[in-house]
Amino acid sequence: MSYENYKTAMEAAKSLRYYTTAGGHSDESIQKSEDLLGIKFSAQYRDFNKHYGYLSFFGCEIFGADPEDLEIAEGNSIACALSERRDYGLPSFLLPIYNFDDGCMAYLDHSSLNEAGEPRVVMMEYTGSGYELVKVLDEDFGDFVLHLVREAEETPDE
């Protein structure tokens, strides 16, 4: 529940199998992403996009924000959000960051910010008529990534 958890998660992820990032984005690119979405990124998600741009490890894919590639939604929170808004009525305060591949996705919920201004992470499911909250996953982005990293660390290599 802190910026420290975010930093811990990002450092620990480097030691995981199949660790990959996109290398980060410029401040201008991040600003363009925010403008496209009408959302101001929190400190953690802004740092994530500036330094990493995307993160993949051991079967986990945390979406980054790339305003230059809006054709492919998978792995790109901007393209995914704009597509879901257009096609399914995704509320503008939700930003997709992770696909569970079971019909549910994790979103940064900008309608619910903690004391540090970080959006909580929620699991939502599209029901055919709208988005339904399945559960609150974590208080912020750093806690969410840290949970994924810890799960991957506990998974034995095959």
Summary of the structure (lengths in Angstrom):
residues: 158
radius of gyration: 14.6
end to end distance: 31.9
largest distance: 43.3
contacts: 494
relative contact order: 0.19
helix: 36%
strand: 27%
